[in-house]
Amino acid sequence: MRLRPFMDKYDIILLDMDGVITSEYNYWKTSACAVWEIFYNESAGYIQSNIDEIFDKVFLDTKTIKEIKRAGINTNWDMTYLMLCILMTADGVEDKFSYAYDFFRANEVSAPGLYSLAAEMAEKAQGQPPGHFSRDGWYWRYAQDIFQQWYMGDALYSEVFKKTPENPGKAGLINDEKPVIALDKIISALAAMSEAGKRLGTGTGRTWYEVLRPLAAWDILKYFDPRLIITYDDVIKAENETGVKPLSKPHPYTFIKGMLGRDFGDVKIITGDYPKELISKTLAIGDTAGDIAAAKSAGMDFLAVLTGVEGTAAREFFENNGADYILNDLGEIIDPDDE
């Protein structure tokens, strides 16, 4: 199968995972479970039995998620953390989750400034000193840990982290991964790009094992250049090495690292000491505001797919924010005259 003609321009294709290849619903449910456990100190058994209801309550179906994504928040760990910070400011409010939705809808601050704003609001509401709820502090790491317990489940979490979940009884939403569109369409698109000589990589907020699991299970890992698979593990490593935080999208680091490869030095990336001629040959593919902001900051062309939380309603946003190409889904990267 032939690719659409505009693809001839590019040698490197960097794909976001969630909303492009994988469905993000399990991550959103995971975030809702983590928020509920931390905020209400509820048992895992109760939450496990009421996941769908809890998801709808925490995020008002997906209304709150849409507002958070519009602010450029790209990782579900950050979404969980931000929800908890804002909920901490809702003392005396009866419908706390509607309160959080109203905050994100009215908020005009985007990432990364939103992290500082939310932390300062939570610290003031809880009578804590500056920095107590900062994004790179203990509370963010605590929320991240509870999130991972819900996503991985008791057994995998214990195997990977060598410790027992403090609130056991979690089956693990990782076991129910689904592609965002029909898998055969994804396979056709990846195979066509690979056969055309494109080097495929990722620029994702997932960790390595969370990327590897679906790609291997669906037999599509073979289409990717392992040197260009960039995950949140790379982001954390770079933050620790350079001292620059946050480097997750909308920061351009993830896509630049994907373009250059995992062996390229992070300090050089942060200081801009890397070959710029590759940029015009690189295409980033994503579904969120954070994705396009990261790509444009890197100087890359961007292909938006309308398979994120906003669906086809996101078309106007991408048109207004300089997307070079917009397709309904990844499968449409195949030339329609060659199907």
Secondary structure, DSSP 8 states (H G I E B T S, - for coil): --B-GGGGG-SEEEE-SBTTTB-SHHHHHHHHHHHHHHHH---HHHHHHTHHHHHHHHHTTTHHHHHHHHTT---HHHHHHHHHHHHTT-TT-S-HHHHHHHHHHH----TTHHHHHHHHHHHHHHT--TTTT-TTSHHHHHHHHHHHHHHHHHHHHHHHHSS--SS-----GGGG--BSS-HHHHHHHHHHHHHTT-EEEEE-SS-HHHHHHHHHHTT-GGGS-GGGEE-HHHHHHHHHHH-----STTSTHHHHHHHH-TTS-HHHHHHT-S-GGGGGGEEEEESSHHHHHHHHHHT-EEEEES-STTGGGGHHHHHHTT-SEEESSGGGGB-GGG-
